[in-house]
Amino acid sequence: MEVEKSVLSLKGPNYGATLTDVCFKPDGSNCVVQSVSAYFSNEPSLVDKRHWQEDLRACAKSPVECRPEYGQPLEPNAILGDWGSDPVNATAMTVNWVVKNAEENSPEVERAMDWERALRDRLLEVQKEAEERGLRLSFSTEISLEQELNKSTNTDAKIVVISYLVMFLYASFALGSTTLSIREMVRNPAIAFVQSKFTLGVVGILIVLMSISASIGLFSWAGLKATLIIAEVIPFIVLAVGVDNIFLIVHEFERVNVSHPDSMVEERVAKALGRMGPSILLSALTETVSFALGAFVGMPAVRNFAAYAAGAVFINAILQITMFVSVLALNQMRVEDHRADCFPCIQVKAARVHLAGGNGNANARYYEVPEESWLQQFIRRTYAPFILGKKVKTVIIAVFLGFFAAGIALIPEVKLGLDQRVALPDDSYLIPFFNDLYNYLDTGPPVYFVTRELNVTERQHQQEICARFTTCEQTSLANLLEGEGASVPTFRSSGRPPPAGWTTLLWLNPDLGDQCCVENGKACFADRDPEWDITLTACLRATNLCITWRSF
């Protein structure tokens, strides 16, 4: 109770707003605060040390007798956890401060977020105090998940940067290995300065970054909001696709250099692109269409991710067959002119690296480039003959069919939905909150079904939405929802209450005894005239409502 009172006095650090300024007030004056303290009017002096158990049981049995200031009866399931049949045995309790919502980026939302930051700081202090008393406190605010995910994204940014650096180094060394062997480098170290391909590696990574940036800019301009999965996944997807195509183009170009050494650089590049270009375009088109199909999914996060990924892959392919090819041609001209990689103004005459014939250059000298790398030779001589053996092919087909059959059989075991804990960093204060939420809280967020264009003062429309009364239509909204809920095993086995509609007023029936609406120790409508009627005849008329709008 003292913690709740301290929360009431909290002020946002920037706007100075208090809970009273940002909370939801259904009655216009009192904030919605759902807690066990409300059973005792939020006053420690009203908690009788000798009889608090009986008071708690009475409030849990008839919440209408212990309503908080804003007037809504508090169901024990919403504020107590793991209590079985006796609320006194509860091992956890919850407190909810309900804050008003508003349009995004509005002043109201800014004030609410400012106050929630103050609440977060206060509850982090209370966590330490609770530990000293042998208790454990976990909490979440409306902005907590977004803040923690952003913190995770900032941490993962380092991983993305490291991944790109590693891929850049790998691409640079691997591309250079196509024309530079260790034997040649030992014999003439100057060759390494000319034959290295760091520039191509840098350009390849830049193209990936340019395609991602272009896709983000394009679709942000189109109004598609970027999400966490876009920032986390797309850089790796485009990086993998982009580097693959760079290797294909460069390796093919080196083969053309060997087979057509007397051709102009532009002609050799054209031949290489003519061989690899169609495969790259078809592959990029297939990937783009595959991602684009995901844009038709109704889930906004998936739709936006698919659009961003399709755009990035397509732009990356276009840049590879235009920008990268141009840089490849310029790089080859640099090599043939004995100029150092990354520093083309410096000519390394000691390298003497030329193609055979050198396009008429009298000083040209053929440098030895094997037609196949050691990896290509291994695949041709060892790997391919092994997997093409009759017995091996049979085993491979059997294994893959087994995995396929097992995958189909396990499809029903796939769990739908996304556990929010998966996306959070391991040290997030939200993980204990979600653990406690799943372990102790017996209620979830409410789901509302709203009807339109109904006149609830007309009997026909009342019968279309009511339930439990004998005159309600069998296909009424409330009956349909109750029937659907009963068909779900988890709802049947857990004893969930039926859907609540404001026209379903069976709880007003005085014959229900303790289960009826009781106020001040007396049934709410015991002396009502006309009497309770199961046919709904005497209720919900425009001039004769069972319950007044103010009480409702």
GUDOVO-282776 format. One record per residue (C-alpha): residue number from 0; x, y, z. Coordinates in steps of 0.25 Angstrom, whole numbers, plus 2048, in hexadecimal, padded with zeros to 3 digits. Layout:
+-----+------+-------+-----+
: num : east : north :  up :
+-----+------+-------+-----+
: NUM :    X :     Y :   Z :
...
+-----+------+-------+-----+
# end
This chain:
+-----+------+-------+-----+
: num : east : north :  up :
+-----+------+-------+-----+
:   0 :  800 :   800 : 800 :
:   1 :  80B :   809 : 803 :
:   2 :  811 :   806 : 7F5 :
:   3 :  804 :   809 : 7EF :
:   4 :  803 :   817 : 7F6 :
:   5 :  811 :   81A : 7F2 :
:   6 :  80D :   817 : 7E3 :
:   7 :  802 :   821 : 7E4 :
:   8 :  80B :   82C : 7E8 :
:   9 :  815 :   829 : 7DC :
:  10 :  818 :   834 : 7D2 :
:  11 :  81E :   832 : 7C4 :
:  12 :  82C :   838 : 7C3 :
:  13 :  829 :   841 : 7B7 :
:  14 :  81A :   844 : 7B7 :
:  15 :  817 :   843 : 7C6 :
:  16 :  80B :   83B : 7C4 :
:  17 :  805 :   832 : 7CF :
:  18 :  7FD :   826 : 7CE :
:  19 :  7F0 :   82E : 7D0 :
:  20 :  7F4 :   836 : 7C3 :
:  21 :  7F6 :   829 : 7BA :
:  22 :  7ED :   81E : 7C0 :
:  23 :  7E0 :   819 : 7BB :
:  24 :  7D4 :   81E : 7C3 :
:  25 :  7C7 :   817 : 7BF :
:  26 :  7BF :   81F : 7C9 :
:  27 :  7C6 :   82C : 7C5 :
:  28 :  7CD :   82E : 7D2 :
:  29 :  7D4 :   821 : 7D7 :
:  30 :  7DF :   81A : 7D1 :
:  31 :  7DE :   80B : 7CE :
:  32 :  7E8 :   804 : 7D8 :
:  33 :  7E6 :   7F5 : 7D9 :
:  34 :  7EC :   7EF : 7E5 :
:  35 :  7E9 :   7E7 : 7F2 :
:  36 :  7EB :   7F4 : 7F9 :
:  37 :  7DE :   7F9 : 7F3 :
:  38 :  7D7 :   7EE : 7FB :
:  39 :  7DB :   7F6 : 808 :
:  40 :  7D9 :   804 : 802 :
:  41 :  7E8 :   806 : 800 :
:  42 :  7E9 :   809 : 80F :
:  43 :  7F3 :   801 : 818 :
:  44 :  7EA :   804 : 824 :
:  45 :  7DF :   7FD : 81E :
:  46 :  7E7 :   7F0 : 81E :
:  47 :  7E3 :   7E8 : 82B :
:  48 :  7EE :   7DF : 82F :
:  49 :  7E5 :   7D5 : 835 :
:  50 :  7DA :   7D5 : 82B :
:  51 :  7E0 :   7D9 : 81E :
:  52 :  7DF :   7CB : 818 :
:  53 :  7D0 :   7CB : 81A :
:  54 :  7CF :   7D9 : 814 :
:  55 :  7D7 :   7D4 : 808 :
:  56 :  7CF :   7C7 : 806 :
:  57 :  7C2 :   7D0 : 807 :
:  58 :  7C7 :   7DA : 7FC :
:  59 :  7CB :   7CF : 7F3 :
:  60 :  7BE :   7C8 : 7F4 :
:  61 :  7B6 :   7D5 : 7F2 :
:  62 :  7BF :   7DF : 7EB :
:  63 :  7B3 :   7E9 : 7EA :
:  64 :  7B4 :   7EB : 7F9 :
:  65 :  7C2 :   7EF : 7F8 :
:  66 :  7C3 :   7F8 : 7EC :
:  67 :  7CE :   802 : 7EA :
:  68 :  7CC :   811 : 7E9 :
:  69 :  7C9 :   810 : 7DA :
:  70 :  7BE :   806 : 7DD :
:  71 :  7C1 :   7FA : 7D5 :
:  72 :  7C1 :   7ED : 7DD :
:  73 :  7CE :   7E6 : 7DC :
:  74 :  7CE :   7D7 : 7D9 :
:  75 :  7D9 :   7D0 : 7E2 :
:  76 :  7DE :   7C9 : 7D6 :
:  77 :  7E3 :   7D6 : 7D1 :
:  78 :  7EB :   7DA : 7DD :
:  79 :  7EF :   7CD : 7E4 :
:  80 :  7F7 :   7C2 : 7DE :
:  81 :  7F8 :   7B3 : 7E1 :
:  82 :  7EE :   7B4 : 7EC :
:  83 :  7E6 :   7A7 : 7E9 :
:  84 :  7D8 :   7A7 : 7F0 :
:  85 :  7DD :   7B0 : 7FC :
:  86 :  7E2 :   7BF : 7F9 :
:  87 :  7E9 :   7BF : 806 :
:  88 :  7F3 :   7B4 : 800 :
:  89 :  7F7 :   7BD : 7F4 :
:  90 :  806 :   7BD : 7F2 :
:  91 :  806 :   7C9 : 7E9 :
:  92 :  7FE :   7D6 : 7E7 :
:  93 :  7FD :   7E0 : 7DC :
:  94 :  7FB :   7EF : 7DB :
:  95 :  7F6 :   7F6 : 7CE :
:  96 :  7F7 :   805 : 7CB :
:  97 :  7EE :   807 : 7BF :
:  98 :  7F3 :   813 : 7B7 :
:  99 :  7EB :   81A : 7AC :
: 100 :  7EF :   818 : 79D :
: 101 :  7EF :   822 : 792 :
: 102 :  7F4 :   824 : 784 :
: 103 :  803 :   821 : 782 :
: 104 :  80D :   82C : 784 :
: 105 :  802 :   835 : 78A :
: 106 :  805 :   83D : 797 :
: 107 :  7FC :   834 : 79F :
: 108 :  805 :   828 : 79B :
: 109 :  811 :   82F : 79E :
: 110 :  80D :   833 : 7AC :
: 111 :  809 :   825 : 7AF :
: 112 :  816 :   81F : 7AA :
: 113 :  81D :   82A : 7B2 :
: 114 :  816 :   825 : 7BF :
: 115 :  818 :   816 : 7BB :
: 116 :  827 :   819 : 7BB :
: 117 :  826 :   81F : 7C9 :
: 118 :  81E :   812 : 7CD :
: 119 :  828 :   809 : 7C8 :
: 120 :  833 :   810 : 7D0 :
: 121 :  82B :   80F : 7DC :
: 122 :  827 :   800 : 7DB :
: 123 :  836 :   7FD : 7D8 :
: 124 :  839 :   803 : 7E6 :
: 125 :  82D :   7FB : 7EC :
: 126 :  833 :   7EE : 7E6 :
: 127 :  83F :   7F0 : 7EF :
: 128 :  837 :   7F3 : 7FB :
: 129 :  82E :   7E6 : 7F8 :
: 130 :  83B :   7DD : 7F7 :
: 131 :  83F :   7E2 : 805 :
: 132 :  831 :   7DE : 80B :
: 133 :  832 :   7D0 : 804 :
: 134 :  828 :   7D4 : 7F9 :
: 135 :  829 :   7D5 : 7EA :
: 136 :  823 :   7E0 : 7E1 :
: 137 :  822 :   7E0 : 7D2 :
: 138 :  81C :   7EB : 7CA :
: 139 :  819 :   7F0 : 7BC :
: 140 :  814 :   7FD : 7B6 :
: 141 :  80E :   800 : 7A9 :
: 142 :  81B :   806 : 7A3 :
: 143 :  824 :   7FB : 7AA :
: 144 :  823 :   7F1 : 79F :
: 145 :  827 :   7FB : 794 :
: 146 :  832 :   801 : 79D :
: 147 :  838 :   7F3 : 79F :
: 148 :  837 :   7EF : 791 :
: 149 :  83E :   7FC : 78D :
: 150 :  849 :   7F8 : 797 :
: 151 :  84A :   7EB : 791 :
: 152 :  84B :   7F1 : 783 :
: 153 :  856 :   7FA : 787 :
: 154 :  85E :   7EF : 78D :
: 155 :  85C :   7E6 : 780 :
: 156 :  861 :   7F2 : 778 :
: 157 :  86F :   7EE : 77C :
: 158 :  86D :   7E0 : 777 :
: 159 :  868 :   7E5 : 76A :
: 160 :  874 :   7EE : 769 :
: 161 :  87E :   7E2 : 76C :
: 162 :  877 :   7D9 : 762 :
: 163 :  878 :   7E3 : 757 :
: 164 :  887 :   7E5 : 75B :
: 165 :  88A :   7D6 : 75B :
: 166 :  882 :   7D4 : 74E :
: 167 :  88A :   7E0 : 748 :
: 168 :  898 :   7DA : 74C :
: 169 :  893 :   7CC : 747 :
: 170 :  88E :   7D1 : 73A :
: 171 :  89B :   7D9 : 738 :
: 172 :  8A4 :   7CE : 73A :
: 173 :  89C :   7C3 : 733 :
: 174 :  89A :   7CC : 727 :
: 175 :  8A9 :   7CF : 727 :
: 176 :  8AC :   7C0 : 728 :
: 177 :  8A7 :   7BE : 71A :
: 178 :  8B3 :   7C4 : 714 :
: 179 :  8BD :   7C4 : 71F :
: 180 :  8C3 :   7B8 : 724 :
: 181 :  8CD :   7B7 : 730 :
: 182 :  8D8 :   7B1 : 727 :
: 183 :  8D7 :   7BE : 71E :
: 184 :  8D6 :   7C7 : 72A :
: 185 :  8E3 :   7C1 : 730 :
: 186 :  8EA :   7C2 : 723 :
: 187 :  8E6 :   7D0 : 720 :
: 188 :  8DF :   7D7 : 72D :
: 189 :  8DC :   7E3 : 724 :
: 190 :  8D2 :   7DB : 71D :
: 191 :  8C9 :   7DC : 72A :
: 192 :  8C8 :   7EB : 729 :
: 193 :  8C2 :   7EA : 71B :
: 194 :  8BA :   7DD : 71B :
: 195 :  8B3 :   7DF : 728 :
: 196 :  8A4 :   7E3 : 727 :
: 197 :  8A1 :   7EB : 733 :
: 198 :  89B :   7F5 : 72B :
: 199 :  891 :   7EB : 725 :
: 200 :  88E :   7E6 : 733 :
: 201 :  88B :   7F4 : 738 :
: 202 :  882 :   7F7 : 72C :
: 203 :  87B :   7EA : 72E :
: 204 :  878 :   7EE : 73C :
: 205 :  874 :   7FC : 738 :
: 206 :  86A :   7F7 : 72E :
: 207 :  863 :   7EE : 739 :
: 208 :  862 :   7FA : 742 :
: 209 :  85D :   803 : 736 :
: 210 :  853 :   7F9 : 733 :
: 211 :  84E :   7F8 : 741 :
: 212 :  84E :   807 : 743 :
: 213 :  847 :   809 : 736 :
: 214 :  83C :   7FF : 739 :
: 215 :  83A :   805 : 747 :
: 216 :  839 :   813 : 741 :
: 217 :  82F :   80F : 736 :
: 218 :  825 :   808 : 73F :
: 219 :  826 :   812 : 74A :
: 220 :  822 :   81C : 740 :
: 221 :  817 :   813 : 73C :
: 222 :  812 :   813 : 74A :
: 223 :  816 :   804 : 74E :
: 224 :  81C :   805 : 75C :
: 225 :  829 :   7FE : 75F :
: 226 :  828 :   7F3 : 76A :
: 227 :  832 :   7EC : 773 :
: 228 :  833 :   7E0 : 76A :
: 229 :  837 :   7E9 : 75E :
: 230 :  842 :   7EF : 765 :
: 231 :  847 :   7E2 : 76A :
: 232 :  845 :   7D8 : 75F :
: 233 :  846 :   7E0 : 751 :
: 234 :  855 :   7E4 : 753 :
: 235 :  859 :   7D5 : 754 :
: 236 :  84F :   7D0 : 748 :
: 237 :  855 :   7DB : 73E :
: 238 :  863 :   7D9 : 743 :
: 239 :  862 :   7CA : 740 :
: 240 :  85C :   7CC : 732 :
: 241 :  865 :   7D7 : 72F :
: 242 :  872 :   7D1 : 732 :
: 243 :  86E :   7C4 : 72A :
: 244 :  86C :   7CB : 71D :
: 245 :  879 :   7D3 : 71F :
: 246 :  880 :   7C6 : 71F :
: 247 :  879 :   7C1 : 713 :
: 248 :  87C :   7CD : 70B :
: 249 :  88B :   7CE : 70F :
: 250 :  88E :   7BF : 70D :
: 251 :  888 :   7BF : 700 :
: 252 :  88F :   7CC : 6FC :
: 253 :  89C :   7C5 : 700 :
: 254 :  899 :   7B9 : 6F7 :
: 255 :  897 :   7C2 : 6EB :
: 256 :  8A4 :   7C9 : 6EE :
: 257 :  8AB :   7BC : 6EC :
: 258 :  8A3 :   7B8 : 6E0 :
: 259 :  8A3 :   7C5 : 6D9 :
: 260 :  8AF :   7CD : 6DD :
: 261 :  8B0 :   7D5 : 6D0 :
: 262 :  8A2 :   7DB : 6D1 :
: 263 :  8A0 :   7E9 : 6D7 :
: 264 :  89C :   7EA : 6E5 :
: 265 :  88E :   7EE : 6E2 :
: 266 :  88C :   7E2 : 6D9 :
: 267 :  891 :   7D9 : 6E3 :
: 268 :  887 :   7DF : 6EE :
: 269 :  87C :   7DE : 6E3 :
: 270 :  87F :   7CF : 6E1 :
: 271 :  87F :   7CC : 6F0 :
: 272 :  872 :   7D4 : 6F2 :
: 273 :  86C :   7CD : 6E7 :
: 274 :  86E :   7C0 : 6ED :
: 275 :  86B :   7C3 : 6FB :
: 276 :  861 :   7CF : 6FA :
: 277 :  855 :   7C6 : 6F6 :
: 278 :  857 :   7BD : 702 :
: 279 :  858 :   7C9 : 70B :
: 280 :  84C :   7D0 : 705 :
: 281 :  843 :   7C3 : 706 :
: 282 :  848 :   7C0 : 714 :
: 283 :  845 :   7CF : 718 :
: 284 :  838 :   7CF : 711 :
: 285 :  834 :   7C2 : 718 :
: 286 :  838 :   7C7 : 726 :
: 287 :  831 :   7D4 : 724 :
: 288 :  824 :   7CE : 71F :
: 289 :  825 :   7C4 : 72B :
: 290 :  826 :   7D0 : 735 :
: 291 :  81C :   7D8 : 72E :
: 292 :  811 :   7CD : 72F :
: 293 :  813 :   7CF : 73E :
: 294 :  80E :   7DD : 73D :
: 295 :  800 :   7D8 : 73B :
: 296 :  800 :   7D2 : 749 :
: 297 :  7F6 :   7D9 : 752 :
: 298 :  800 :   7DA : 75E :
: 299 :  807 :   7E8 : 75D :
: 300 :  814 :   7E4 : 762 :
: 301 :  815 :   7D9 : 758 :
: 302 :  810 :   7E1 : 74D :
: 303 :  81A :   7EC : 750 :
: 304 :  826 :   7E3 : 751 :
: 305 :  822 :   7DC : 744 :
: 306 :  821 :   7E9 : 73D :
: 307 :  82F :   7EE : 742 :
: 308 :  836 :   7E1 : 73F :
: 309 :  830 :   7E1 : 731 :
: 310 :  835 :   7EF : 72E :
: 311 :  843 :   7ED : 734 :
: 312 :  845 :   7E0 : 72D :
: 313 :  841 :   7E6 : 71F :
: 314 :  849 :   7F3 : 721 :
: 315 :  855 :   7EB : 725 :
: 316 :  854 :   7E2 : 718 :
: 317 :  853 :   7EF : 710 :
: 318 :  85F :   7F5 : 716 :
: 319 :  867 :   7E9 : 715 :
: 320 :  865 :   7E8 : 706 :
: 321 :  867 :   7F7 : 704 :
: 322 :  870 :   7FD : 70E :
: 323 :  878 :   7F1 : 712 :
: 324 :  87B :   7ED : 704 :
: 325 :  880 :   7FB : 701 :
: 326 :  889 :   7FB : 70D :
: 327 :  88E :   7ED : 709 :
: 328 :  892 :   7F2 : 6FB :
: 329 :  899 :   7FE : 702 :
: 330 :  8A0 :   7F5 : 70B :
: 331 :  8A5 :   7EC : 700 :
: 332 :  8AB :   7F8 : 6F9 :
: 333 :  8B2 :   7FB : 706 :
: 334 :  8B8 :   7ED : 706 :
: 335 :  8BD :   7EE : 6F8 :
: 336 :  8C3 :   7FB : 6FA :
: 337 :  8CB :   7F6 : 707 :
: 338 :  8C4 :   7FF : 710 :
: 339 :  8C2 :   7FC : 71F :
: 340 :  8B5 :   7F8 : 725 :
: 341 :  8AE :   803 : 72D :
: 342 :  8B9 :   80D : 728 :
: 343 :  8B7 :   80D : 719 :
: 344 :  8C0 :   819 : 718 :
: 345 :  8CC :   811 : 71C :
: 346 :  8D2 :   808 : 711 :
: 347 :  8D9 :   7FB : 715 :
: 348 :  8E3 :   7F8 : 70A :
: 349 :  8E9 :   7EC : 711 :
: 350 :  8DC :   7E5 : 711 :
: 351 :  8DD :   7E2 : 701 :
: 352 :  8CF :   7DC : 701 :
: 353 :  8C9 :   7DB : 6F3 :
: 354 :  8C0 :   7D3 : 6EB :
: 355 :  8C6 :   7CB : 6E0 :
: 356 :  8C6 :   7D4 : 6D4 :
: 357 :  8C2 :   7DF : 6DC :
: 358 :  8BA :   7E6 : 6D1 :
: 359 :  8C7 :   7E9 : 6C9 :
: 360 :  8CF :   7ED : 6D5 :
: 361 :  8DD :   7E8 : 6D2 :
: 362 :  8E1 :   7E7 : 6E1 :
: 363 :  8D5 :   7DE : 6E3 :
: 364 :  8D8 :   7D1 : 6EB :
: 365 :  8CF :   7C5 : 6EE :
: 366 :  8CC :   7C3 : 6FC :
: 367 :  8C9 :   7B5 : 700 :
: 368 :  8BB :   7B3 : 704 :
: 369 :  8B6 :   7A5 : 706 :
: 370 :  8A9 :   7A2 : 6FF :
: 371 :  8A3 :   79B : 70C :
: 372 :  8A5 :   79F : 71A :
: 373 :  8A8 :   794 : 724 :
: 374 :  899 :   795 : 729 :
: 375 :  894 :   793 : 71B :
: 376 :  89E :   787 : 719 :
: 377 :  899 :   781 : 726 :
: 378 :  88A :   782 : 722 :
: 379 :  88D :   77C : 714 :
: 380 :  897 :   771 : 718 :
: 381 :  891 :   76D : 726 :
: 382 :  884 :   773 : 72A :
: 383 :  87C :   771 : 71D :
: 384 :  880 :   763 : 71B :
: 385 :  87D :   75F : 729 :
: 386 :  86F :   764 : 72A :
: 387 :  86C :   75F : 71C :
: 388 :  86E :   751 : 720 :
: 389 :  862 :   748 : 71F :
: 390 :  862 :   744 : 72E :
: 391 :  865 :   752 : 733 :
: 392 :  85A :   758 : 72A :
: 393 :  850 :   74E : 730 :
: 394 :  854 :   752 : 73E :
: 395 :  853 :   760 : 73B :
: 396 :  845 :   75F : 736 :
: 397 :  841 :   757 : 741 :
: 398 :  846 :   760 : 74C :
: 399 :  840 :   76C : 745 :
: 400 :  832 :   765 : 743 :
: 401 :  833 :   762 : 752 :
: 402 :  835 :   770 : 756 :
: 403 :  82A :   774 : 74D :
: 404 :  820 :   76A : 753 :
: 405 :  825 :   76E : 761 :
: 406 :  822 :   77D : 75E :
: 407 :  814 :   77A : 759 :
: 408 :  811 :   771 : 765 :
: 409 :  816 :   77C : 76F :
: 410 :  80E :   788 : 769 :
: 411 :  803 :   787 : 773 :
: 412 :  80E :   789 : 77E :
: 413 :  811 :   797 : 778 :
: 414 :  80D :   7A1 : 782 :
: 415 :  806 :   7AD : 77D :
: 416 :  809 :   7BB : 782 :
: 417 :  816 :   7C2 : 786 :
: 418 :  81B :   7C1 : 794 :
: 419 :  81F :   7CF : 797 :
: 420 :  82B :   7CA : 7A0 :
: 421 :  832 :   7C5 : 794 :
: 422 :  834 :   7D3 : 78E :
: 423 :  839 :   7D9 : 79B :
: 424 :  848 :   7DA : 7A0 :
: 425 :  84C :   7D0 : 7AB :
: 426 :  84E :   7DB : 7B5 :
: 427 :  840 :   7E2 : 7B3 :
: 428 :  837 :   7E4 : 7BF :
: 429 :  82B :   7E0 : 7B6 :
: 430 :  82F :   7D1 : 7B6 :
: 431 :  82C :   7CF : 7C5 :
: 432 :  81F :   7D7 : 7C2 :
: 433 :  81B :   7CE : 7B7 :
: 434 :  81F :   7C1 : 7BF :
: 435 :  816 :   7C6 : 7CA :
: 436 :  80B :   7CA : 7C1 :
: 437 :  80A :   7BC : 7BB :
: 438 :  80C :   7B5 : 7C8 :
: 439 :  803 :   7BC : 7D1 :
: 440 :  7F9 :   7C5 : 7CA :
: 441 :  7EC :   7BE : 7C6 :
: 442 :  7E6 :   7C8 : 7BD :
: 443 :  7EB :   7CE : 7B0 :
: 444 :  7E8 :   7DB : 7A9 :
: 445 :  7DA :   7DD : 7A6 :
: 446 :  7D4 :   7DB : 798 :
: 447 :  7C8 :   7E4 : 794 :
: 448 :  7BE :   7E1 : 789 :
: 449 :  7B7 :   7EE : 785 :
: 450 :  7AA :   7EF : 77D :
: 451 :  7A6 :   7FB : 775 :
: 452 :  799 :   800 : 770 :
: 453 :  790 :   7FA : 77B :
: 454 :  785 :   800 : 783 :
: 455 :  786 :   7F9 : 790 :
: 456 :  779 :   7FF : 795 :
: 457 :  772 :   7F6 : 78B :
: 458 :  76E :   7E8 : 78F :
: 459 :  773 :   7E2 : 782 :
: 460 :  781 :   7E7 : 783 :
: 461 :  782 :   7E4 : 792 :
: 462 :  77F :   7D5 : 78E :
: 463 :  789 :   7D6 : 783 :
: 464 :  794 :   7D8 : 78D :
: 465 :  790 :   7D3 : 79A :
: 466 :  792 :   7C5 : 7A0 :
: 467 :  78C :   7BC : 7AB :
: 468 :  77E :   7C2 : 7AB :
: 469 :  774 :   7B8 : 7A5 :
: 470 :  76F :   7C2 : 79A :
: 471 :  77E :   7C5 : 795 :
: 472 :  780 :   7C0 : 787 :
: 473 :  788 :   7B4 : 785 :
: 474 :  792 :   7BA : 77C :
: 475 :  793 :   7C7 : 784 :
: 476 :  7A1 :   7CD : 786 :
: 477 :  7A3 :   7C9 : 794 :
: 478 :  79E :   7BB : 791 :
: 479 :  7A8 :   7B9 : 786 :
: 480 :  7B3 :   7BE : 78E :
: 481 :  7B0 :   7B5 : 799 :
: 482 :  7AE :   7A9 : 790 :
: 483 :  7BC :   7AC : 789 :
: 484 :  7C2 :   7AD : 797 :
: 485 :  7BC :   7A0 : 79C :
: 486 :  7C2 :   799 : 78F :
: 487 :  7D1 :   79C : 793 :
: 488 :  7D6 :   792 : 79D :
: 489 :  7DF :   79C : 7A5 :
: 490 :  7D2 :   7A4 : 7A8 :
: 491 :  7CA :   798 : 7AC :
: 492 :  7D4 :   792 : 7B5 :
: 493 :  7D9 :   79F : 7BC :
: 494 :  7CB :   7A3 : 7C0 :
: 495 :  7CB :   7B1 : 7B9 :
: 496 :  7BF :   7B9 : 7BB :
: 497 :  7B6 :   7BB : 7AF :
: 498 :  7B6 :   7C8 : 7A6 :
: 499 :  7B1 :   7D4 : 7AD :
: 500 :  7A7 :   7DC : 7A6 :
: 501 :  7A0 :   7E8 : 7AD :
: 502 :  793 :   7E2 : 7A9 :
: 503 :  795 :   7D5 : 7B0 :
: 504 :  790 :   7D8 : 7BE :
: 505 :  78D :   7CB : 7C4 :
: 506 :  796 :   7CF : 7D0 :
: 507 :  78A :   7D8 : 7D4 :
: 508 :  781 :   7CC : 7D6 :
: 509 :  77F :   7CD : 7E6 :
: 510 :  77C :   7BE : 7E5 :
: 511 :  78B :   7BB : 7E3 :
: 512 :  78E :   7BE : 7F2 :
: 513 :  79D :   7C1 : 7F4 :
: 514 :  7A0 :   7C1 : 7E5 :
: 515 :  796 :   7CD : 7E3 :
: 516 :  79A :   7DB : 7E3 :
: 517 :  79B :   7DF : 7F2 :
: 518 :  79D :   7ED : 7F7 :
: 519 :  79D :   7F1 : 805 :
: 520 :  79A :   7E3 : 809 :
: 521 :  78D :   7E3 : 801 :
: 522 :  789 :   7DD : 7F3 :
: 523 :  78A :   7E9 : 7E9 :
: 524 :  77C :   7E8 : 7E4 :
: 525 :  775 :   7DF : 7EE :
: 526 :  769 :   7E9 : 7F0 :
: 527 :  769 :   7ED : 7E1 :
: 528 :  75B :   7EF : 7DA :
: 529 :  759 :   7E8 : 7D1 :
: 530 :  760 :   7DC : 7D6 :
: 531 :  76B :   7D5 : 7CF :
: 532 :  767 :   7CE : 7C3 :
: 533 :  76F :   7C3 : 7BB :
: 534 :  769 :   7C7 : 7AE :
: 535 :  76F :   7D5 : 7AE :
: 536 :  761 :   7DB : 7AD :
: 537 :  762 :   7E4 : 7B9 :
: 538 :  771 :   7E8 : 7B6 :
: 539 :  778 :   7F1 : 7AC :
: 540 :  76D :   7FA : 7A8 :
: 541 :  770 :   808 : 7A5 :
: 542 :  766 :   80C : 7B0 :
: 543 :  769 :   801 : 7B9 :
: 544 :  777 :   7FD : 7BA :
: 545 :  77B :   7F2 : 7C4 :
: 546 :  787 :   7FB : 7C8 :
: 547 :  789 :   80A : 7C6 :
: 548 :  793 :   80F : 7BD :
: 549 :  79B :   816 : 7C8 :
: 550 :  79B :   809 : 7D0 :
: 551 :  7A0 :   801 : 7C3 :
+-----+------+-------+-----+
# end
